[in-house]
Structures are given as structure tokens and as C-alpha cells.
Amino acid sequence: KEESSLSIIIVGASGDLARKKIFPALFALFYEDCLPENVTVFGYARSKMTDEELRNMISQTLTCRIDKRENCGDKMDEFLKRCFYHSGEYNSEEHFAQLDCKLKEKEGGRSSFRLFYLSIPPNIFVDVVRCASTSASSKNGWTRVIVEKPFGRDSESSRELTRCLKQYLAEDQIFRIDHYLGKELVENLSVLRFSNLVFEPLWSRNYIRNVQFIFSEDFGTEGRGGYFDNYGIIRDIMQNHLLQILALFAMETPVSLDAEDIRNEKVKVLRSMRLLQLEDVMVGQYKGHSKGGRTYPGYTDDPTVPNNSLTPTFAAAALFIDNARWDGVPFLMRAGKALHTKRAEIRVQFRHVPGNLFKRNFGTDLDKATNELVLRVQPDEAIYLKINNKVPGLGMRLDRSDLNLLYKARYPKEIPDAYERLLLDAIEGERRLFIRSDELDAAWSLFTPLLKELEEKKIAPELYPYGSRGPVGVHYLAAKHNVRWGDLSGED
Ligand code: BG6
């Protein structure tokens, strides 16, 4: 019989993230028997709710994997029986002390491990951490806190947040989530690089011409305008999700797979990066558009967004890593809302084959003959490599073909959601996929001067229609660095 118990407390339990991602991820882990025997889940929020009401609410969003449908209902009931609710203010030590009593009751004298998930707006992070640590932390086991971005909105506010959190928590108790690090293909990036001889030797300026990190969503900020307008796409996606992937992509071989070794290498990459210049960035904002009898709203049509808002919903940037491996290689990022497609991918474009014997088969456009490695993070996870190949038959005609690893064909089992992996890691104390404070600081240092300049100079975003491929300026930016966007070039 286990002598310990685990309590997971979701603070902000009635919010969108909790309902859509956190409870379903916990259930998936429960179903897979990844959670300890004595596990209890507590929802904490201000609204009054009974345990039963919380269970009803979360039962709407729990699902079983396609290949695990049998006894799904029983498992759900078992899981829901372990879910409880406590209503309280976010800044009340007294209310957290009441929660502590309830937790103790469930823990029944066993040694207790407590994981708080802060699924709440950032302005109340510190209050909650103060109350949780003074009134509801474990006395005989660990207490950990998962926080989700935004971690400030620039270097200064982020440092201030870190300083405040550290009044109550040690760095090793803080788990800063970047859920992109929990995505299957992002985790696989290191495997691909470091365990395949065919890739790692090519991973440098000698063979790679440019790298592209692309994030695109086919919906706008409807319903989140209030949050989004204070942040914009650069803070929402680039400074964290895309930059984290870039750091993993570009880091040197870590000493080991230990969290500290990996994070040390990531920080080195971030610190070797050139400060972002305004001329290497372009911003856009979506405008209303009518198509096929439907009208799509513009960003500023949202009542929670000021009419004259200059907040970018789209941005592209060219970044450089000034170290020996990557000197001169443009790393391009592009992120946007309300575009024609939903997709996240990494594209690696290789250099020309020197003195290519088959040059004349490609006409004048040698760019069409370069290899490109694509890691499609979502949807339809895939890794494919564009190669030149002889079209079978007499004569010598070449074309571009894909060596294609399509996940759903090769691995039919459903891929776990990023939050499942990250929650499990936090429970197990594995910090590899969480952001260390010096990493966060380095990431902000890179973007803060640019963000300030964009705001001070009131740079107007280029408008693009909802559902389009984005503003045309994105092509000029790429062309300036002698790059063609792999996914916008007509050949995917
Ligand atoms: C979040 C951003 O971090 O990531 C959202 O705040 C964005 O704006 C979301 O929609 C995208 O996540 P995913 O996993 O759906 O690609």
C-alpha cells in the first residue's frame, strides 16, 4: 500500500484552460494508470459550486482515446469521484487554510505531495502563491506550482514576477509551462538530431541555408480580445513557443539528457542571439472579410479591443544566432491569427549542391532543387524530406519527392496531448520541458527592446483579410534575407 498521496489543485478551475485542457489531461493520465493510487484533484475558484457541480462541469470535456473506449464510463466515474471543489478568494490565506484542512482529510496522514496549477490571470499569480505557500503547502512532502504564461510583458515585469514568486517558492518548486515543449514533434526534435547520423553532421551553417518556424491559426482572437490586446502575437507566440523550439533546434549537444544540461544549452543559444532589429520584423493585423456569403470580423471589431488598436495579430521576424555553428543563417519566424490554415511547423532549407551535375535539369531556378526538411508539429504530425529524384522512365527527368514519415500511418495510436506529458513531468519532478528563470530572462532580453520600439514608434500593422495568407510584407522580409517561405511558395 502506498504511503504517500498526491493532491493536484487547479486554481481557476472554472476557466477555459482548466476545462478544455487540464482536467481532460488529468483524466487521460488517470486512465493510463500514470497517477499514484492516492490521488485527489481539487478545483479552486471564486464561484460557488458543489463537488457535484464541478464533476458535472468537467465530465462534459473528458474523453477517452479512440483505442481505449471500453470501460471508459467506469473510469470516468472513478476519476470524478476523486474530484472535489473548494470555493475561495484568490488572496485569502484563510480560504487556503480551509483548503488545507480538506486536503489533509483526503491525505489521511500519509506524506503529502501537492501540485498547484495556476490557471488564472497573471495579476493574481503572486497572491495565490503567497496564500498557497503560507497556508496550504505540504508539511511532509513537496509542494510544486505550475504557472502558465504570460510571465510578464517585458524584461522588467517578468523579473519582477520572478522576484515575487521567489519570495515564497524556490526555483525548483516553480514549473513554468510552455505547452509547445510538450508536443510530440517538439520532443522528437532532439531524437531526430542527436540519434541519427544523417542529420546532426548537416546541422550548421555549412549545410543549412535558413530555418523557418511557422505558426498559423485559422481563427481570430474572438472572445480573448481583452487579454490579447495587451500582449499581441509577438508575446503570445514568438517570444515563447517559437523561440523555445528555435533554442532546442539550434542548441549544442547537451552533456546529458538531464534537465539542467539541456536548459544550459538552450540559454546559451538565447544569449548568443542578436538583438532583434525593427527592420527585421514586420507586423500585421487582420481586418474583416466576407467570403462565400459569410462575414468574418476584423480584430478591432471585437468590443473588448479599442478601435484604434495597433496590436499585431501577425508578425514575422528574422533572427540570428551569432555563434560558430549558425553565423549568418537566418532563422525566420512567422506567427499569425485568422489566417487560411491552422498549422505549426519547422522548415529547414538546405544549401545548393555545389557543382550540381544535374543543374540543367532544374532550369534557372536552383532554389527549387534544394533539400528541405519539414517537421509538421500539427495538425497531422509528420516529418518529411524533400529530395530530388529521377522520374522513372527513359530519359533523365527529375522531380521533387518527399521521403515522408506520416505519424498517423506509422503510429496509429492517438498521440497524448501536450498537457498530459507536462503534468506527468511536473508530478515526477522532471524539469526538462519547463522554462528556467534565466531562460525566461534571456528570452525577454531578446524581444523587449523591439517591443518597446514598436509601441513607442506606434508602428502601424499591415492589414490582411481574415482567412488570407497574411500580409504581403512577409515576402519582402524573407526576400531581404534571401529566403523563400517553404509553405507559401506554392509547392508544399
Ligand atoms: C497559446 C496562445 O499559448 O497557444 C494562444 O496564448 C494559441 O493564442 C495557443 O491559440 C495555441 O496552442 P495550440 O496547442 O492549440 O497550438
Residues whose N, C-alpha, C, O or C-beta is under 5 A from the ligand:
A	BS01	BG6	D236
